[in-house]
Amino acid sequence: MTAVALESGYWSSLGEGVGAIILYALVGLVLMLVGFYAIDLTTPGKLSVRVIERALGIDIGAALHSDTYTTEVLVVAAAHFALGLVVAFAIL
């Protein structure tokens, strides 16, 4: 049997690193939501619906009330995911 030699504080520092990653992720999500709602409150109309409908030509109301997932729903989800990635990389 072989044994792996690790420093005595390895697991402690690993836990701190994982905790920091989770904290940064949560801070990023909160800042993304706060920024979005701050812009949404200062502009007329619903910002998310207006931007996505104009950019992609998707009727958000029909997509939200649809009984099945359509390609439009996937595009909207991908847009939100991409926005989250932009914010995450901006924080890093």
PyMOL CGO cylinders between C-alpha atoms (Angstrom):
from pymol import cmd
from pymol.cgo import CYLINDER

trace = [
    CYLINDER, 0.00, 0.00, 0.00, 1.21, 3.50, -0.75, 0.3, 1, 1, 1, 1, 1, 1,
    CYLINDER, 1.21, 3.50, -0.75, 0.43, 6.50, 1.35, 0.3, 1, 1, 1, 1, 1, 1,
    CYLINDER, 0.43, 6.50, 1.35, 0.10, 10.05, 0.05, 0.3, 1, 1, 1, 1, 1, 1,
    CYLINDER, 0.10, 10.05, 0.05, 1.93, 12.61, 2.13, 0.3, 1, 1, 1, 1, 1, 1,
    CYLINDER, 1.93, 12.61, 2.13, -0.15, 15.73, 2.63, 0.3, 1, 1, 1, 1, 1, 1,
    CYLINDER, -0.15, 15.73, 2.63, 0.59, 18.72, 4.78, 0.3, 1, 1, 1, 1, 1, 1,
    CYLINDER, 0.59, 18.72, 4.78, -1.04, 18.75, 8.17, 0.3, 1, 1, 1, 1, 1, 1,
    CYLINDER, -1.04, 18.75, 8.17, -3.33, 21.68, 7.28, 0.3, 1, 1, 1, 1, 1, 1,
    CYLINDER, -3.33, 21.68, 7.28, -4.23, 20.49, 3.78, 0.3, 1, 1, 1, 1, 1, 1,
    CYLINDER, -4.23, 20.49, 3.78, -7.88, 19.67, 4.44, 0.3, 1, 1, 1, 1, 1, 1,
    CYLINDER, -7.88, 19.67, 4.44, -8.36, 22.88, 6.41, 0.3, 1, 1, 1, 1, 1, 1,
    CYLINDER, -8.36, 22.88, 6.41, -6.99, 25.03, 3.60, 0.3, 1, 1, 1, 1, 1, 1,
    CYLINDER, -6.99, 25.03, 3.60, -9.01, 23.05, 1.05, 0.3, 1, 1, 1, 1, 1, 1,
    CYLINDER, -9.01, 23.05, 1.05, -12.17, 23.72, 3.07, 0.3, 1, 1, 1, 1, 1, 1,
    CYLINDER, -12.17, 23.72, 3.07, -11.34, 27.42, 3.22, 0.3, 1, 1, 1, 1, 1, 1,
    CYLINDER, -11.34, 27.42, 3.22, -10.82, 27.51, -0.54, 0.3, 1, 1, 1, 1, 1, 1,
    CYLINDER, -10.82, 27.51, -0.54, -14.12, 25.76, -1.24, 0.3, 1, 1, 1, 1, 1, 1,
    CYLINDER, -14.12, 25.76, -1.24, -15.86, 28.09, 1.20, 0.3, 1, 1, 1, 1, 1, 1,
    CYLINDER, -15.86, 28.09, 1.20, -14.37, 31.11, -0.57, 0.3, 1, 1, 1, 1, 1, 1,
    CYLINDER, -14.37, 31.11, -0.57, -15.55, 29.83, -3.95, 0.3, 1, 1, 1, 1, 1, 1,
    CYLINDER, -15.55, 29.83, -3.95, -19.09, 29.33, -2.65, 0.3, 1, 1, 1, 1, 1, 1,
    CYLINDER, -19.09, 29.33, -2.65, -19.05, 32.77, -1.02, 0.3, 1, 1, 1, 1, 1, 1,
    CYLINDER, -19.05, 32.77, -1.02, -17.89, 34.45, -4.24, 0.3, 1, 1, 1, 1, 1, 1,
    CYLINDER, -17.89, 34.45, -4.24, -20.58, 32.62, -6.19, 0.3, 1, 1, 1, 1, 1, 1,
    CYLINDER, -20.58, 32.62, -6.19, -23.30, 33.76, -3.79, 0.3, 1, 1, 1, 1, 1, 1,
    CYLINDER, -23.30, 33.76, -3.79, -22.00, 37.33, -3.75, 0.3, 1, 1, 1, 1, 1, 1,
    CYLINDER, -22.00, 37.33, -3.75, -21.94, 37.30, -7.56, 0.3, 1, 1, 1, 1, 1, 1,
    CYLINDER, -21.94, 37.30, -7.56, -25.52, 36.09, -7.78, 0.3, 1, 1, 1, 1, 1, 1,
    CYLINDER, -25.52, 36.09, -7.78, -26.73, 38.67, -5.27, 0.3, 1, 1, 1, 1, 1, 1,
    CYLINDER, -26.73, 38.67, -5.27, -24.88, 41.48, -7.06, 0.3, 1, 1, 1, 1, 1, 1,
    CYLINDER, -24.88, 41.48, -7.06, -26.24, 40.34, -10.41, 0.3, 1, 1, 1, 1, 1, 1,
    CYLINDER, -26.24, 40.34, -10.41, -29.79, 40.40, -9.08, 0.3, 1, 1, 1, 1, 1, 1,
    CYLINDER, -29.79, 40.40, -9.08, -29.36, 43.75, -7.34, 0.3, 1, 1, 1, 1, 1, 1,
    CYLINDER, -29.36, 43.75, -7.34, -27.85, 45.33, -10.45, 0.3, 1, 1, 1, 1, 1, 1,
    CYLINDER, -27.85, 45.33, -10.45, -30.54, 43.94, -12.72, 0.3, 1, 1, 1, 1, 1, 1,
    CYLINDER, -30.54, 43.94, -12.72, -33.37, 45.16, -10.50, 0.3, 1, 1, 1, 1, 1, 1,
    CYLINDER, -33.37, 45.16, -10.50, -31.71, 48.55, -10.02, 0.3, 1, 1, 1, 1, 1, 1,
    CYLINDER, -31.71, 48.55, -10.02, -31.59, 49.01, -13.79, 0.3, 1, 1, 1, 1, 1, 1,
    CYLINDER, -31.59, 49.01, -13.79, -35.10, 47.57, -14.17, 0.3, 1, 1, 1, 1, 1, 1,
    CYLINDER, -35.10, 47.57, -14.17, -36.53, 50.02, -11.63, 0.3, 1, 1, 1, 1, 1, 1,
    CYLINDER, -36.53, 50.02, -11.63, -34.88, 53.03, -13.27, 0.3, 1, 1, 1, 1, 1, 1,
    CYLINDER, -34.88, 53.03, -13.27, -36.08, 52.25, -16.79, 0.3, 1, 1, 1, 1, 1, 1,
    CYLINDER, -36.08, 52.25, -16.79, -39.67, 52.29, -18.01, 0.3, 1, 1, 1, 1, 1, 1,
    CYLINDER, -39.67, 52.29, -18.01, -41.33, 48.92, -18.54, 0.3, 1, 1, 1, 1, 1, 1,
    CYLINDER, -41.33, 48.92, -18.54, -40.04, 45.45, -17.77, 0.3, 1, 1, 1, 1, 1, 1,
    CYLINDER, -40.04, 45.45, -17.77, -36.40, 45.37, -18.81, 0.3, 1, 1, 1, 1, 1, 1,
    CYLINDER, -36.40, 45.37, -18.81, -35.85, 41.63, -19.14, 0.3, 1, 1, 1, 1, 1, 1,
    CYLINDER, -35.85, 41.63, -19.14, -38.92, 41.08, -21.24, 0.3, 1, 1, 1, 1, 1, 1,
    CYLINDER, -38.92, 41.08, -21.24, -38.27, 44.09, -23.43, 0.3, 1, 1, 1, 1, 1, 1,
    CYLINDER, -38.27, 44.09, -23.43, -34.59, 43.31, -24.11, 0.3, 1, 1, 1, 1, 1, 1,
    CYLINDER, -34.59, 43.31, -24.11, -35.11, 39.64, -24.92, 0.3, 1, 1, 1, 1, 1, 1,
    CYLINDER, -35.11, 39.64, -24.92, -38.20, 40.24, -27.05, 0.3, 1, 1, 1, 1, 1, 1,
    CYLINDER, -38.20, 40.24, -27.05, -36.43, 42.90, -29.13, 0.3, 1, 1, 1, 1, 1, 1,
    CYLINDER, -36.43, 42.90, -29.13, -33.14, 41.06, -29.47, 0.3, 1, 1, 1, 1, 1, 1,
    CYLINDER, -33.14, 41.06, -29.47, -34.51, 37.62, -30.27, 0.3, 1, 1, 1, 1, 1, 1,
    CYLINDER, -34.51, 37.62, -30.27, -38.02, 38.27, -31.52, 0.3, 1, 1, 1, 1, 1, 1,
    CYLINDER, -38.02, 38.27, -31.52, -39.52, 35.94, -28.91, 0.3, 1, 1, 1, 1, 1, 1,
    CYLINDER, -39.52, 35.94, -28.91, -42.93, 36.42, -27.32, 0.3, 1, 1, 1, 1, 1, 1,
    CYLINDER, -42.93, 36.42, -27.32, -41.98, 35.89, -23.67, 0.3, 1, 1, 1, 1, 1, 1,
    CYLINDER, -41.98, 35.89, -23.67, -45.57, 35.82, -22.45, 0.3, 1, 1, 1, 1, 1, 1,
    CYLINDER, -45.57, 35.82, -22.45, -46.46, 32.95, -24.76, 0.3, 1, 1, 1, 1, 1, 1,
    CYLINDER, -46.46, 32.95, -24.76, -43.29, 31.07, -23.83, 0.3, 1, 1, 1, 1, 1, 1,
    CYLINDER, -43.29, 31.07, -23.83, -44.02, 31.40, -20.11, 0.3, 1, 1, 1, 1, 1, 1,
    CYLINDER, -44.02, 31.40, -20.11, -47.60, 30.18, -20.46, 0.3, 1, 1, 1, 1, 1, 1,
    CYLINDER, -47.60, 30.18, -20.46, -46.77, 27.29, -22.77, 0.3, 1, 1, 1, 1, 1, 1,
    CYLINDER, -46.77, 27.29, -22.77, -47.40, 23.77, -21.46, 0.3, 1, 1, 1, 1, 1, 1,
    CYLINDER, -47.40, 23.77, -21.46, -44.26, 22.38, -23.12, 0.3, 1, 1, 1, 1, 1, 1,
    CYLINDER, -44.26, 22.38, -23.12, -40.69, 23.57, -23.42, 0.3, 1, 1, 1, 1, 1, 1,
    CYLINDER, -40.69, 23.57, -23.42, -40.04, 25.19, -26.76, 0.3, 1, 1, 1, 1, 1, 1,
    CYLINDER, -40.04, 25.19, -26.76, -36.84, 26.36, -28.39, 0.3, 1, 1, 1, 1, 1, 1,
    CYLINDER, -36.84, 26.36, -28.39, -37.64, 29.90, -27.28, 0.3, 1, 1, 1, 1, 1, 1,
    CYLINDER, -37.64, 29.90, -27.28, -37.54, 28.82, -23.64, 0.3, 1, 1, 1, 1, 1, 1,
    CYLINDER, -37.54, 28.82, -23.64, -34.11, 27.30, -24.15, 0.3, 1, 1, 1, 1, 1, 1,
    CYLINDER, -34.11, 27.30, -24.15, -32.86, 30.49, -25.79, 0.3, 1, 1, 1, 1, 1, 1,
    CYLINDER, -32.86, 30.49, -25.79, -34.12, 32.60, -22.88, 0.3, 1, 1, 1, 1, 1, 1,
    CYLINDER, -34.12, 32.60, -22.88, -32.53, 30.22, -20.35, 0.3, 1, 1, 1, 1, 1, 1,
    CYLINDER, -32.53, 30.22, -20.35, -29.25, 30.31, -22.28, 0.3, 1, 1, 1, 1, 1, 1,
    CYLINDER, -29.25, 30.31, -22.28, -29.34, 34.12, -22.29, 0.3, 1, 1, 1, 1, 1, 1,
    CYLINDER, -29.34, 34.12, -22.29, -29.74, 34.22, -18.51, 0.3, 1, 1, 1, 1, 1, 1,
    CYLINDER, -29.74, 34.22, -18.51, -26.98, 31.64, -18.07, 0.3, 1, 1, 1, 1, 1, 1,
    CYLINDER, -26.98, 31.64, -18.07, -24.66, 33.65, -20.32, 0.3, 1, 1, 1, 1, 1, 1,
    CYLINDER, -24.66, 33.65, -20.32, -25.37, 36.81, -18.34, 0.3, 1, 1, 1, 1, 1, 1,
    CYLINDER, -25.37, 36.81, -18.34, -24.51, 34.95, -15.16, 0.3, 1, 1, 1, 1, 1, 1,
    CYLINDER, -24.51, 34.95, -15.16, -21.22, 33.80, -16.68, 0.3, 1, 1, 1, 1, 1, 1,
    CYLINDER, -21.22, 33.80, -16.68, -20.34, 37.35, -17.66, 0.3, 1, 1, 1, 1, 1, 1,
    CYLINDER, -20.34, 37.35, -17.66, -20.95, 38.55, -14.11, 0.3, 1, 1, 1, 1, 1, 1,
    CYLINDER, -20.95, 38.55, -14.11, -19.01, 35.64, -12.63, 0.3, 1, 1, 1, 1, 1, 1,
    CYLINDER, -19.01, 35.64, -12.63, -15.98, 36.31, -14.82, 0.3, 1, 1, 1, 1, 1, 1,
    CYLINDER, -15.98, 36.31, -14.82, -16.19, 40.03, -14.08, 0.3, 1, 1, 1, 1, 1, 1,
    CYLINDER, -16.19, 40.03, -14.08, -15.97, 39.29, -10.36, 0.3, 1, 1, 1, 1, 1, 1,
    CYLINDER, -15.97, 39.29, -10.36, -13.02, 36.97, -10.81, 0.3, 1, 1, 1, 1, 1, 1,
]
cmd.load_cgo(trace, "trace")
